[in-house]
């Protein structure tokens, strides 16, 4: 019983696929964000870079869906708890911060990147806590 | 829910990884079930019953029992 089963092989394959598409999407996002100011000054190329970014984003979403489908029931439970916590905290804190900003209570300018950072950090922390909980 | 997975596994000299492979779950999931931190779904419980060739109630029982 030492060789990898087809289920384990599928898991490795879906992990690799998700890592690949996520890496490509991040690269394309970096390209679309930075290149207009450094490499080209054409709005057509900017549109192409954003379209490529969206296409790679869709591929990443599909890979993530397959990845979740290949996980076992405990792994899915941990993922679900982490995602619900990350979404909840980001929505609640994001809207609270925006409200405070609109009312002039805080001077700091919030934008989408701060929300993405909060979402990502919360998800990673919640995932690690969930994995530790069931260890 | 209590279970006898650890005992049944030990009787067969299987590691947690062996059982995980047979049930098509991760080793962490087997460990979480054995330690009572996670209750398996009915399909997974039936899969374990088929694997050990035992009735499901001989492996899993209600905590009140």
N, CA and C atoms of all chains as a GROMACS GRO file, in nm:
protein
  600
    1UNK      N    1   0.081  -0.121   0.000
    1UNK     CA    2   0.000   0.000   0.000
    1UNK      C    3   0.085   0.126   0.000
    2UNK      N    4   0.206   0.118  -0.059
    2UNK     CA    5   0.292   0.235  -0.050
    2UNK      C    6   0.288   0.325  -0.173
    3UNK      N    7   0.247   0.269  -0.286
    3UNK     CA    8   0.246   0.351  -0.406
    3UNK      C    9   0.131   0.451  -0.399
    4UNK      N   10   0.149   0.559  -0.474
    4UNK     CA   11   0.047   0.663  -0.472
    4UNK      C   12  -0.078   0.613  -0.544
    5UNK      N   13  -0.193   0.636  -0.484
    5UNK     CA   14  -0.318   0.595  -0.547
    5UNK      C   15  -0.357   0.699  -0.650
    6UNK      N   16  -0.458   0.664  -0.730
    6UNK     CA   17  -0.502   0.758  -0.832
    6UNK      C   18  -0.557   0.885  -0.767
    7UNK      N   19  -0.619   0.870  -0.649
    7UNK     CA   20  -0.672   0.988  -0.579
    7UNK      C   21  -0.559   1.083  -0.540
    8UNK      N   22  -0.450   1.026  -0.486
    8UNK     CA   23  -0.335   1.110  -0.447
    8UNK      C   24  -0.270   1.173  -0.569
    9UNK      N   25  -0.261   1.096  -0.677
    9UNK     CA   26  -0.204   1.150  -0.801
    9UNK      C   27  -0.288   1.265  -0.854
   10UNK      N   28  -0.422   1.247  -0.844
   10UNK     CA   29  -0.514   1.353  -0.888
   10UNK      C   30  -0.494   1.479  -0.805
   11UNK      N   31  -0.473   1.458  -0.674
   11UNK     CA   32  -0.452   1.572  -0.584
   11UNK      C   33  -0.324   1.647  -0.621
   12UNK      N   34  -0.216   1.572  -0.645
   12UNK     CA   35  -0.089   1.634  -0.684
   12UNK      C   36  -0.106   1.711  -0.814
   13UNK      N   37  -0.176   1.648  -0.907
   13UNK     CA   38  -0.198   1.710  -1.038
   13UNK      C   39  -0.279   1.840  -1.024
   14UNK      N   40  -0.385   1.835  -0.942
   14UNK     CA   41  -0.468   1.956  -0.928
   14UNK      C   42  -0.394   2.064  -0.850
   15UNK      N   43  -0.306   2.024  -0.754
   15UNK     CA   44  -0.223   2.123  -0.683
   15UNK      C   45  -0.130   2.194  -0.781
   16UNK      N   46  -0.065   2.113  -0.867
   16UNK     CA   47   0.029   2.169  -0.963
   16UNK      C   48  -0.044   2.262  -1.061
   17UNK      N   49  -0.161   2.216  -1.107
   17UNK     CA   50  -0.239   2.294  -1.203
   17UNK      C   51  -0.280   2.428  -1.142
   18UNK      N   52  -0.327   2.424  -1.016
   18UNK     CA   53  -0.370   2.548  -0.950
   18UNK      C   54  -0.251   2.643  -0.931
   19UNK      N   55  -0.137   2.586  -0.891
   19UNK     CA   56  -0.016   2.669  -0.870
   19UNK      C   57   0.027   2.733  -1.002
   20UNK      N   58   0.022   2.654  -1.110
   20UNK     CA   59   0.062   2.705  -1.242
   20UNK      C   60  -0.027   2.821  -1.288
   21UNK      N   61  -0.160   2.799  -1.284
   21UNK     CA   62  -0.252   2.902  -1.333
   21UNK      C   63  -0.251   3.025  -1.244
   22UNK      N   64  -0.235   3.003  -1.111
   22UNK     CA   65  -0.227   3.118  -1.020
   22UNK      C   66  -0.102   3.201  -1.049
   23UNK      N   67   0.012   3.130  -1.069
   23UNK     CA   68   0.138   3.199  -1.100
   23UNK      C   69   0.127   3.279  -1.228
   24UNK      N   70   0.068   3.218  -1.331
   24UNK     CA   71   0.052   3.287  -1.460
   24UNK      C   72  -0.040   3.408  -1.447
   25UNK      N   73  -0.147   3.391  -1.368
   25UNK     CA   74  -0.241   3.502  -1.350
   25UNK      C   75  -0.173   3.619  -1.276
   26UNK      N   76  -0.096   3.588  -1.173
   26UNK     CA   77  -0.025   3.692  -1.098
   26UNK      C   78   0.074   3.764  -1.190
   27UNK      N   79   0.147   3.686  -1.272
   27UNK     CA   80   0.242   3.746  -1.366
   27UNK      C   81   0.172   3.838  -1.465
   28UNK      N   82   0.058   3.790  -1.517
   28UNK     CA   83  -0.014   3.871  -1.616
   28UNK      C   84  -0.071   3.997  -1.551
   29UNK      N   85  -0.109   3.986  -1.423
   29UNK     CA   86  -0.160   4.104  -1.352
   29UNK      C   87  -0.048   4.206  -1.332
   30UNK      N   88   0.070   4.155  -1.298
   30UNK     CA   89   0.186   4.243  -1.280
   30UNK      C   90   0.220   4.311  -1.413
   31UNK      N   91   0.213   4.233  -1.521
   31UNK     CA   92   0.243   4.288  -1.654
   31UNK      C   93   0.141   4.396  -1.692
   32UNK      N   94   0.013   4.367  -1.669
   32UNK     CA   95  -0.092   4.462  -1.705
   32UNK      C   96  -0.084   4.588  -1.618
   33UNK      N   97  -0.036   4.572  -1.495
   33UNK     CA   98  -0.032   4.687  -1.404
   33UNK      C   99   0.089   4.776  -1.429
   34UNK      N  100   0.205   4.713  -1.448
   34UNK     CA  101   0.328   4.790  -1.454
   34UNK      C  102   0.371   4.832  -1.594
   35UNK      N  103   0.342   4.748  -1.694
   35UNK     CA  104   0.399   4.773  -1.825
   35UNK      C  105   0.353   4.900  -1.896
   36UNK      N  106   0.227   4.943  -1.882
   36UNK     CA  107   0.190   5.067  -1.952
   36UNK      C  108   0.283   5.183  -1.920
   37UNK      N  109   0.334   5.187  -1.797
   37UNK     CA  110   0.420   5.301  -1.761
   37UNK      C  111   0.567   5.277  -1.793
   38UNK      N  112   0.607   5.148  -1.814
   38UNK     CA  113   0.750   5.121  -1.837
   38UNK      C  114   0.782   5.072  -1.979
   39UNK      N  115   0.695   4.990  -2.035
   39UNK     CA  116   0.731   4.926  -2.163
   39UNK      C  117   0.655   4.978  -2.285
   40UNK      N  118   0.529   5.008  -2.269
   40UNK     CA  119   0.456   5.056  -2.386
   40UNK      C  120   0.365   5.173  -2.348
   41UNK      N  121   0.326   5.247  -2.448
   41UNK     CA  122   0.238   5.361  -2.424
   41UNK      C  123   0.115   5.351  -2.513
   42UNK      N  124   0.078   5.224  -2.545
   42UNK     CA  125  -0.035   5.203  -2.635
   42UNK      C  126  -0.155   5.151  -2.556
   43UNK      N  127  -0.268   5.216  -2.576
   43UNK     CA  128  -0.387   5.170  -2.503
   43UNK      C  129  -0.434   5.035  -2.556
   44UNK      N  130  -0.408   5.007  -2.686
   44UNK     CA  131  -0.446   4.877  -2.743
   44UNK      C  132  -0.371   4.764  -2.674
   45UNK      N  133  -0.241   4.784  -2.651
   45UNK     CA  134  -0.161   4.682  -2.581
   45UNK      C  135  -0.206   4.667  -2.436
   46UNK      N  136  -0.248   4.778  -2.377
   46UNK     CA  137  -0.299   4.772  -2.240
   46UNK      C  138  -0.426   4.686  -2.234
   47UNK      N  139  -0.513   4.706  -2.334
   47UNK     CA  140  -0.637   4.627  -2.338
   47UNK      C  141  -0.604   4.479  -2.357
   48UNK      N  142  -0.509   4.451  -2.448
   48UNK     CA  143  -0.468   4.311  -2.472
   48UNK      C  144  -0.415   4.249  -2.343
   49UNK      N  145  -0.332   4.324  -2.270
   49UNK     CA  146  -0.273   4.268  -2.147
   49UNK      C  147  -0.381   4.240  -2.042
   50UNK      N  148  -0.484   4.326  -2.038
   50UNK     CA  149  -0.593   4.304  -1.942
   50UNK      C  150  -0.679   4.184  -1.986
   51UNK      N  151  -0.702   4.171  -2.118
   51UNK     CA  152  -0.780   4.057  -2.168
   51UNK      C  153  -0.707   3.926  -2.136
   52UNK      N  154  -0.575   3.925  -2.158
   52UNK     CA  155  -0.496   3.806  -2.125
   52UNK      C  156  -0.507   3.776  -1.975
   53UNK      N  157  -0.501   3.881  -1.894
   53UNK     CA  158  -0.514   3.866  -1.748
   53UNK      C  159  -0.649   3.804  -1.711
   54UNK      N  160  -0.755   3.849  -1.777
   54UNK     CA  161  -0.889   3.795  -1.747
   54UNK      C  162  -0.899   3.648  -1.789
   55UNK      N  163  -0.844   3.617  -1.908
   55UNK     CA  164  -0.848   3.478  -1.957
   55UNK      C  165  -0.773   3.385  -1.859
   56UNK      N  166  -0.654   3.430  -1.815
   56UNK     CA  167  -0.578   3.350  -1.720
   56UNK      C  168  -0.650   3.342  -1.585
   57UNK      N  169  -0.722   3.448  -1.549
   57UNK     CA  170  -0.800   3.448  -1.426
   57UNK      C  171  -0.911   3.344  -1.431
   58UNK      N  172  -0.977   3.334  -1.546
   58UNK     CA  173  -1.084   3.233  -1.562
   58UNK      C  174  -1.024   3.093  -1.551
   59UNK      N  175  -0.907   3.074  -1.614
   59UNK     CA  176  -0.840   2.942  -1.606
   59UNK      C  177  -0.804   2.910  -1.460
   60UNK      N  178  -0.762   3.012  -1.385
   60UNK     CA  179  -0.728   2.992  -1.243
   60UNK      C  180  -0.854   2.954  -1.163
   61UNK      N  181  -0.965   3.019  -1.194
   61UNK     CA  182  -1.090   2.988  -1.122
   61UNK      C  183  -1.132   2.843  -1.149
   62UNK      N  184  -1.121   2.801  -1.275
   62UNK     CA  185  -1.157   2.663  -1.311
   62UNK      C  186  -1.063   2.565  -1.239
   63UNK      N  187  -0.933   2.597  -1.237
   63UNK     CA  188  -0.835   2.510  -1.169
   63UNK      C  189  -0.865   2.502  -1.020
   64UNK      N  190  -0.907   2.615  -0.962
   64UNK     CA  191  -0.940   2.617  -0.819
   64UNK      C  192  -1.064   2.532  -0.790
   65UNK      N  193  -1.162   2.540  -0.879
   65UNK     CA  194  -1.284   2.462  -0.863
   65UNK      C  195  -1.253   2.312  -0.870
   66UNK      N  196  -1.167   2.275  -0.966
   66UNK     CA  197  -1.126   2.134  -0.978
   66UNK      C  198  -1.046   2.091  -0.856
   67UNK      N  199  -0.961   2.180  -0.807
   67UNK     CA  200  -0.880   2.153  -0.689
   67UNK      C  201  -0.968   2.123  -0.568
   68UNK      N  202  -1.072   2.205  -0.550
   68UNK     CA  203  -1.165   2.182  -0.438
   68UNK      C  204  -1.241   2.051  -0.457
   69UNK      N  205  -1.276   2.022  -0.581
   69UNK     CA  206  -1.347   1.897  -0.611
   69UNK      C  207  -1.265   1.773  -0.582
   70UNK      N  208  -1.133   1.786  -0.591
   70UNK     CA  209  -1.044   1.671  -0.568
   70UNK      C  210  -1.008   1.653  -0.420
   71UNK      N  211  -1.048   1.749  -0.337
   71UNK     CA  212  -1.012   1.737  -0.195
   71UNK      C  213  -1.108   1.644  -0.122
   72UNK      N  214  -1.061   1.591  -0.009
   72UNK     CA  215  -1.151   1.504   0.068
   72UNK      C  216  -1.243   1.591   0.156
   73UNK      N  217  -1.335   1.526   0.227
   73UNK     CA  218  -1.438   1.603   0.297
   73UNK      C  219  -1.384   1.693   0.409
   74UNK      N  220  -1.280   1.650   0.478
   74UNK     CA  221  -1.223   1.734   0.584
   74UNK      C  222  -1.151   1.856   0.523
   75UNK      N  223  -1.076   1.830   0.417
   75UNK     CA  224  -1.006   1.940   0.350
   75UNK      C  225  -1.106   2.045   0.298
   76UNK      N  226  -1.218   1.996   0.244
   76UNK     CA  227  -1.321   2.088   0.195
   76UNK      C  228  -1.382   2.169   0.309
   77UNK      N  229  -1.401   2.102   0.424
   77UNK     CA  230  -1.457   2.171   0.541
   77UNK      C  231  -1.362   2.283   0.586
   78UNK      N  232  -1.232   2.252   0.591
   78UNK     CA  233  -1.132   2.352   0.632
   78UNK      C  234  -1.133   2.469   0.534
   79UNK      N  235  -1.139   2.436   0.404
   79UNK     CA  236  -1.142   2.541   0.300
   79UNK      C  237  -1.266   2.629   0.314
   80UNK      N  238  -1.380   2.563   0.335
   80UNK     CA  239  -1.506   2.637   0.347
   80UNK      C  240  -1.503   2.732   0.466
   81UNK      N  241  -1.455   2.683   0.579
   81UNK     CA  242  -1.446   2.767   0.700
   81UNK      C  243  -1.351   2.885   0.676
   82UNK      N  244  -1.237   2.857   0.611
   82UNK     CA  245  -1.139   2.962   0.586
   82UNK      C  246  -1.196   3.067   0.489
   83UNK      N  247  -1.264   3.020   0.384
   83UNK     CA  248  -1.320   3.113   0.286
   83UNK      C  249  -1.432   3.197   0.345
   84UNK      N  250  -1.517   3.135   0.428
   84UNK     CA  251  -1.628   3.211   0.487
   84UNK      C  252  -1.575   3.315   0.585
   85UNK      N  253  -1.472   3.279   0.660
   85UNK     CA  254  -1.412   3.374   0.754
   85UNK      C  255  -1.345   3.490   0.679
   86UNK      N  256  -1.270   3.455   0.573
   86UNK     CA  257  -1.200   3.558   0.496
   86UNK      C  258  -1.300   3.654   0.430
   87UNK      N  259  -1.406   3.598   0.371
   87UNK     CA  260  -1.507   3.680   0.305
   87UNK      C  261  -1.579   3.769   0.408
   88UNK      N  262  -1.620   3.709   0.518
   88UNK     CA  263  -1.693   3.783   0.621
   88UNK      C  264  -1.611   3.898   0.679
   89UNK      N  265  -1.489   3.867   0.719
   89UNK     CA  266  -1.403   3.971   0.778
   89UNK      C  267  -1.374   4.082   0.678
   90UNK      N  268  -1.347   4.044   0.554
   90UNK     CA  269  -1.315   4.144   0.451
   90UNK      C  270  -1.434   4.235   0.423
   91UNK      N  271  -1.553   4.178   0.413
   91UNK     CA  272  -1.672   4.258   0.385
   91UNK      C  273  -1.701   4.351   0.504
   92UNK      N  274  -1.700   4.295   0.625
   92UNK     CA  275  -1.734   4.376   0.744
   92UNK      C  276  -1.631   4.486   0.766
   93UNK      N  277  -1.503   4.449   0.769
   93UNK     CA  278  -1.399   4.550   0.795
   93UNK      C  279  -1.384   4.647   0.677
   94UNK      N  280  -1.398   4.594   0.555
   94UNK     CA  281  -1.385   4.678   0.436
   94UNK      C  282  -1.493   4.786   0.434
   95UNK      N  283  -1.618   4.746   0.460
   95UNK     CA  284  -1.727   4.844   0.460
   95UNK      C  285  -1.717   4.940   0.578
   96UNK      N  286  -1.671   4.889   0.692
   96UNK     CA  287  -1.655   4.976   0.810
   96UNK      C  288  -1.549   5.083   0.782
   97UNK      N  289  -1.438   5.041   0.722
   97UNK     CA  290  -1.330   5.135   0.691
   97UNK      C  291  -1.376   5.239   0.588
   98UNK      N  292  -1.453   5.192   0.487
   98UNK     CA  293  -1.503   5.284   0.384
   98UNK      C  294  -1.599   5.387   0.446
   99UNK      N  295  -1.684   5.340   0.536
   99UNK     CA  296  -1.779   5.429   0.602
   99UNK      C  297  -1.705   5.536   0.682
  100UNK      N  298  -1.604   5.493   0.758
  100UNK     CA  299  -1.525   5.588   0.838
  100UNK      C  300  -1.454   5.689   0.748
  101UNK      N  301  -1.407   5.638   0.633
  101UNK     CA  302  -1.337   5.726   0.539
  101UNK      C  303  -1.434   5.828   0.479
  102UNK      N  304  -1.555   5.782   0.441
  102UNK     CA  305  -1.656   5.873   0.383
  102UNK      C  306  -1.699   5.980   0.482
  103UNK      N  307  -1.702   5.943   0.608
  103UNK     CA  308  -1.745   6.039   0.711
  103UNK      C  309  -1.631   6.129   0.757
  104UNK      N  310  -1.514   6.106   0.700
  104UNK     CA  311  -1.399   6.190   0.731
  104UNK      C  312  -1.334   6.162   0.865
  105UNK      N  313  -1.370   6.048   0.924
  105UNK     CA  314  -1.311   6.014   1.055
  105UNK      C  315  -1.164   5.975   1.039
  106UNK      N  316  -1.134   5.902   0.928
  106UNK     CA  317  -0.995   5.866   0.902
  106UNK      C  318  -0.952   5.926   0.768
  107UNK      N  319  -0.828   5.968   0.763
  107UNK     CA  320  -0.778   6.033   0.642
  107UNK      C  321  -0.716   5.938   0.542
  108UNK      N  322  -0.689   5.813   0.586
  108UNK     CA  323  -0.622   5.715   0.500
  108UNK      C  324  -0.710   5.678   0.381
  109UNK      N  325  -0.649   5.674   0.261
  109UNK     CA  326  -0.724   5.642   0.140
  109UNK      C  327  -0.724   5.490   0.115
  110UNK      N  328  -0.842   5.425   0.133
  110UNK     CA  329  -0.852   5.281   0.108
  110UNK      C  330  -0.882   5.255  -0.040
  111UNK      N  331  -0.821   5.149  -0.092
  111UNK     CA  332  -0.860   5.107  -0.228
  111UNK      C  333  -0.868   4.955  -0.233
  112UNK      N  334  -0.897   4.904  -0.352
  112UNK     CA  335  -0.924   4.760  -0.370
  112UNK      C  336  -0.805   4.674  -0.328
  113UNK      N  337  -0.682   4.725  -0.346
  113UNK     CA  338  -0.564   4.644  -0.312
  113UNK      C  339  -0.556   4.615  -0.162
  114UNK      N  340  -0.603   4.711  -0.081
  114UNK     CA  341  -0.604   4.688   0.064
  114UNK      C  342  -0.703   4.578   0.100
  115UNK      N  343  -0.817   4.579   0.031
  115UNK     CA  344  -0.919   4.477   0.056
  115UNK      C  345  -0.868   4.339   0.015
  116UNK      N  346  -0.799   4.333  -0.100
  116UNK     CA  347  -0.742   4.207  -0.148
  116UNK      C  348  -0.636   4.154  -0.050
  117UNK      N  349  -0.557   4.246   0.003
  117UNK     CA  350  -0.454   4.209   0.100
  117UNK      C  351  -0.518   4.151   0.226
  118UNK      N  352  -0.622   4.220   0.275
  118UNK     CA  353  -0.694   4.173   0.395
  118UNK      C  354  -0.756   4.036   0.369
  119UNK      N  355  -0.818   4.021   0.251
  119UNK     CA  356  -0.882   3.894   0.214
  119UNK      C  357  -0.778   3.781   0.210
  120UNK      N  358  -0.666   3.807   0.147
  120UNK     CA  359  -0.561   3.705   0.133
  120UNK      C  360  -0.501   3.665   0.267
  121UNK      N  361  -0.468   3.765   0.348
  121UNK     CA  362  -0.406   3.737   0.479
  121UNK      C  363  -0.504   3.662   0.568
  122UNK      N  364  -0.631   3.706   0.570
  122UNK     CA  365  -0.733   3.640   0.653
  122UNK      C  366  -0.752   3.495   0.609
  123UNK      N  367  -0.755   3.473   0.478
  123UNK     CA  368  -0.774   3.338   0.424
  123UNK      C  369  -0.658   3.246   0.465
  124UNK      N  370  -0.535   3.295   0.450
  124UNK     CA  371  -0.418   3.214   0.483
  124UNK      C  372  -0.416   3.181   0.633
  125UNK      N  373  -0.442   3.282   0.717
  125UNK     CA  374  -0.442   3.259   0.862
  125UNK      C  375  -0.552   3.160   0.901
  126UNK      N  376  -0.672   3.180   0.844
  126UNK     CA  377  -0.785   3.091   0.876
  126UNK      C  378  -0.757   2.949   0.827
  127UNK      N  379  -0.691   2.935   0.713
  127UNK     CA  380  -0.657   2.803   0.659
  127UNK      C  381  -0.557   2.732   0.750
  128UNK      N  382  -0.455   2.806   0.794
  128UNK     CA  383  -0.353   2.747   0.883
  128UNK      C  384  -0.415   2.707   1.017
  129UNK      N  385  -0.504   2.792   1.070
  129UNK     CA  386  -0.571   2.760   1.197
  129UNK      C  387  -0.660   2.637   1.182
  130UNK      N  388  -0.730   2.630   1.068
  130UNK     CA  389  -0.818   2.515   1.042
  130UNK      C  390  -0.739   2.385   1.030
  131UNK      N  391  -0.625   2.391   0.961
  131UNK     CA  392  -0.541   2.272   0.945
  131UNK      C  393  -0.487   2.228   1.080
  132UNK      N  394  -0.451   2.326   1.163
  132UNK     CA  395  -0.398   2.294   1.296
  132UNK      C  396  -0.506   2.234   1.386
  133UNK      N  397  -0.627   2.286   1.371
  133UNK     CA  398  -0.739   2.240   1.454
  133UNK      C  399  -0.765   2.090   1.436
  134UNK      N  400  -0.752   2.041   1.313
  134UNK     CA  401  -0.783   1.900   1.285
  134UNK      C  402  -0.659   1.811   1.276
  135UNK      N  403  -0.544   1.864   1.319
  135UNK     CA  404  -0.420   1.785   1.309
  135UNK      C  405  -0.422   1.666   1.403
  136UNK      N  406  -1.924   1.117   1.807
  136UNK     CA  407  -1.931   0.980   1.755
  136UNK      C  408  -1.798   0.908   1.783
  137UNK      N  409  -1.809   0.787   1.839
  137UNK     CA  410  -1.689   0.708   1.866
  137UNK      C  411  -1.662   0.616   1.747
  138UNK      N  412  -1.538   0.574   1.732
  138UNK     CA  413  -1.509   0.477   1.626
  138UNK      C  414  -1.392   0.387   1.665
  139UNK      N  415  -1.385   0.272   1.597
  139UNK     CA  416  -1.280   0.174   1.626
  139UNK      C  417  -1.176   0.167   1.515
  140UNK      N  418  -1.165   0.275   1.438
  140UNK     CA  419  -1.074   0.273   1.323
  140UNK      C  420  -0.930   0.243   1.363
  141UNK      N  421  -0.886   0.305   1.473
  141UNK     CA  422  -0.747   0.288   1.515
  141UNK      C  423  -0.718   0.142   1.551
  142UNK      N  424  -0.813   0.081   1.623
  142UNK     CA  425  -0.796  -0.059   1.664
  142UNK      C  426  -0.796  -0.151   1.541
  143UNK      N  427  -0.894  -0.129   1.454
  143UNK     CA  428  -0.905  -0.213   1.334
  143UNK      C  429  -0.782  -0.198   1.244
  144UNK      N  430  -0.734  -0.077   1.237
  144UNK     CA  431  -0.613  -0.050   1.156
  144UNK      C  432  -0.492  -0.122   1.217
  145UNK      N  433  -0.481  -0.113   1.349
  145UNK     CA  434  -0.367  -0.175   1.418
  145UNK      C  435  -0.371  -0.327   1.403
  146UNK      N  436  -0.491  -0.385   1.406
  146UNK     CA  437  -0.505  -0.530   1.390
  146UNK      C  438  -0.452  -0.578   1.255
  147UNK      N  439  -0.458  -0.490   1.158
  147UNK     CA  440  -0.411  -0.526   1.022
  147UNK      C  441  -0.271  -0.473   0.994
  148UNK      N  442  -0.208  -0.413   1.094
  148UNK     CA  443  -0.075  -0.354   1.078
  148UNK      C  444  -0.069  -0.249   0.968
  149UNK      N  445  -0.176  -0.172   0.958
  149UNK     CA  446  -0.178  -0.066   0.858
  149UNK      C  447  -0.136   0.065   0.924
  150UNK      N  448  -0.068   0.146   0.849
  150UNK     CA  449  -0.037   0.281   0.896
  150UNK      C  450  -0.157   0.371   0.863
  151UNK      N  451  -0.155   0.492   0.919
  151UNK     CA  452  -0.262   0.588   0.885
  151UNK      C  453  -0.259   0.617   0.735
  152UNK      N  454  -0.138   0.621   0.680
  152UNK     CA  455  -0.126   0.649   0.537
  152UNK      C  456  -0.186   0.536   0.453
  153UNK      N  457  -0.166   0.411   0.497
  153UNK     CA  458  -0.225   0.296   0.426
  153UNK      C  459  -0.377   0.308   0.423
  154UNK      N  460  -0.434   0.339   0.541
  154UNK     CA  461  -0.580   0.351   0.550
  154UNK      C  462  -0.630   0.470   0.466
  155UNK      N  463  -0.554   0.578   0.472
  155UNK     CA  464  -0.592   0.698   0.394
  155UNK      C  465  -0.596   0.665   0.245
  156UNK      N  466  -0.497   0.589   0.199
  156UNK     CA  467  -0.492   0.553   0.056
  156UNK      C  468  -0.612   0.465   0.020
  157UNK      N  469  -0.643   0.372   0.110
  157UNK     CA  470  -0.755   0.280   0.081
  157UNK      C  471  -0.888   0.354   0.080
  158UNK      N  472  -0.901   0.454   0.166
  158UNK     CA  473  -1.027   0.530   0.174
  158UNK      C  474  -1.030   0.650   0.080
  159UNK      N  475  -0.917   0.676   0.016
  159UNK     CA  476  -0.903   0.790  -0.075
  159UNK      C  477  -0.929   0.923  -0.004
  160UNK      N  478  -0.864   0.936   0.111
  160UNK     CA  479  -0.865   1.063   0.185
  160UNK      C  480  -0.721   1.092   0.227
  161UNK      N  481  -0.700   1.208   0.288
  161UNK     CA  482  -0.564   1.241   0.331
  161UNK      C  483  -0.534   1.173   0.466
  162UNK      N  484  -0.404   1.162   0.498
  162UNK     CA  485  -0.365   1.102   0.626
  162UNK      C  486  -0.418   1.186   0.743
  163UNK      N  487  -0.420   1.319   0.724
  163UNK     CA  488  -0.472   1.410   0.828
  163UNK      C  489  -0.620   1.380   0.856
  164UNK      N  490  -0.693   1.345   0.753
  164UNK     CA  491  -0.836   1.315   0.771
  164UNK      C  492  -0.853   1.187   0.853
  165UNK      N  493  -0.772   1.085   0.822
  165UNK     CA  494  -0.778   0.960   0.900
  165UNK      C  495  -0.745   0.990   1.046
  166UNK      N  496  -0.641   1.068   1.067
  166UNK     CA  497  -0.601   1.104   1.204
  166UNK      C  498  -0.712   1.180   1.277
  167UNK      N  499  -0.776   1.275   1.207
  167UNK     CA  500  -0.883   1.354   1.269
  167UNK      C  501  -1.003   1.266   1.304
  168UNK      N  502  -1.031   1.166   1.220
  168UNK     CA  503  -1.143   1.075   1.250
  168UNK      C  504  -1.107   0.987   1.370
  169UNK      N  505  -0.986   0.932   1.367
  169UNK     CA  506  -0.943   0.843   1.477
  169UNK      C  507  -0.944   0.914   1.612
  170UNK      N  508  -0.904   1.040   1.613
  170UNK     CA  509  -0.897   1.114   1.740
  170UNK      C  510  -1.031   1.179   1.776
  171UNK      N  511  -1.132   1.158   1.693
  171UNK     CA  512  -1.265   1.209   1.724
  171UNK      C  513  -1.283   1.358   1.696
  172UNK      N  514  -1.188   1.417   1.624
  172UNK     CA  515  -1.200   1.560   1.595
  172UNK      C  516  -1.292   1.586   1.476
  173UNK      N  517  -1.313   1.482   1.396
  173UNK     CA  518  -1.395   1.498   1.276
  173UNK      C  519  -1.480   1.373   1.255
  174UNK      N  520  -1.609   1.393   1.234
  174UNK     CA  521  -1.698   1.281   1.206
  174UNK      C  522  -1.711   1.264   1.055
  175UNK      N  523  -1.686   1.142   1.005
  175UNK     CA  524  -1.693   1.123   0.858
  175UNK      C  525  -1.838   1.128   0.809
  176UNK      N  526  -1.851   1.154   0.680
  176UNK     CA  527  -1.985   1.151   0.618
  176UNK      C  528  -2.030   1.005   0.610
  177UNK      N  529  -2.158   0.986   0.582
  177UNK     CA  530  -2.212   0.850   0.571
  177UNK      C  531  -2.144   0.771   0.458
  178UNK      N  532  -2.124   0.830   0.339
  178UNK     CA  533  -2.054   0.755   0.234
  178UNK      C  534  -1.914   0.710   0.275
  179UNK      N  535  -1.842   0.796   0.347
  179UNK     CA  536  -1.707   0.758   0.391
  179UNK      C  537  -1.713   0.649   0.498
  180UNK      N  538  -1.811   0.659   0.586
  180UNK     CA  539  -1.827   0.557   0.690
  180UNK      C  540  -1.860   0.422   0.626
  181UNK      N  541  -1.945   0.422   0.524
  181UNK     CA  542  -1.978   0.297   0.454
  181UNK      C  543  -1.856   0.242   0.379
  182UNK      N  544  -1.774   0.332   0.328
  182UNK     CA  545  -1.653   0.290   0.257
  182UNK      C  546  -1.559   0.217   0.354
  183UNK      N  547  -1.548   0.273   0.477
  183UNK     CA  548  -1.465   0.210   0.580
  183UNK      C  549  -1.522   0.074   0.616
  184UNK      N  550  -1.655   0.067   0.626
  184UNK     CA  551  -1.720  -0.060   0.661
  184UNK      C  552  -1.693  -0.166   0.554
  185UNK      N  553  -1.699  -0.126   0.428
  185UNK     CA  554  -1.670  -0.219   0.317
  185UNK      C  555  -1.524  -0.263   0.323
  186UNK      N  556  -1.436  -0.169   0.352
  186UNK     CA  557  -1.292  -0.199   0.357
  186UNK      C  558  -1.262  -0.302   0.466
  187UNK      N  559  -1.320  -0.282   0.583
  187UNK     CA  560  -1.293  -0.373   0.696
  187UNK      C  561  -1.388  -0.495   0.696
  188UNK      N  562  -1.480  -0.497   0.601
  188UNK     CA  563  -1.579  -0.604   0.589
  188UNK      C  564  -1.653  -0.626   0.721
  189UNK      N  565  -1.700  -0.515   0.773
  189UNK     CA  566  -1.775  -0.519   0.899
  189UNK      C  567  -1.901  -0.434   0.884
  190UNK      N  568  -2.005  -0.463   0.964
  190UNK     CA  569  -2.121  -0.373   0.963
  190UNK      C  570  -2.078  -0.235   1.014
  191UNK      N  571  -2.141  -0.133   0.962
  191UNK     CA  572  -2.101   0.004   0.996
  191UNK      C  573  -2.109   0.031   1.148
  192UNK      N  574  -2.210  -0.034   1.214
  192UNK     CA  575  -2.227  -0.010   1.358
  192UNK      C  576  -2.117  -0.078   1.442
  193UNK      N  577  -2.040  -0.169   1.379
  193UNK     CA  578  -1.926  -0.229   1.450
  193UNK      C  579  -1.803  -0.138   1.447
  194UNK      N  580  -1.808  -0.038   1.364
  194UNK     CA  581  -1.695   0.056   1.354
  194UNK      C  582  -1.731   0.190   1.419
  195UNK      N  583  -1.850   0.239   1.388
  195UNK     CA  584  -1.890   0.370   1.440
  195UNK      C  585  -2.007   0.354   1.536
  196UNK      N  586  -2.002   0.429   1.644
  196UNK     CA  587  -2.115   0.426   1.738
  196UNK      C  588  -2.139   0.564   1.795
  197UNK      N  589  -2.263   0.583   1.840
  197UNK     CA  590  -2.299   0.712   1.898
  197UNK      C  591  -2.222   0.732   2.028
  198UNK      N  592  -2.188   0.855   2.058
  198UNK     CA  593  -2.109   0.886   2.178
  198UNK      C  594  -2.180   0.842   2.305
  199UNK      N  595  -2.315   0.839   2.302
  199UNK     CA  596  -2.394   0.805   2.420
  199UNK      C  597  -2.384   0.657   2.456
  200UNK      N  598  -2.346   0.572   2.355
  200UNK     CA  599  -2.341   0.426   2.378
  200UNK      C  600  -2.238   0.388   2.483
   0.00000   0.00000   0.00000
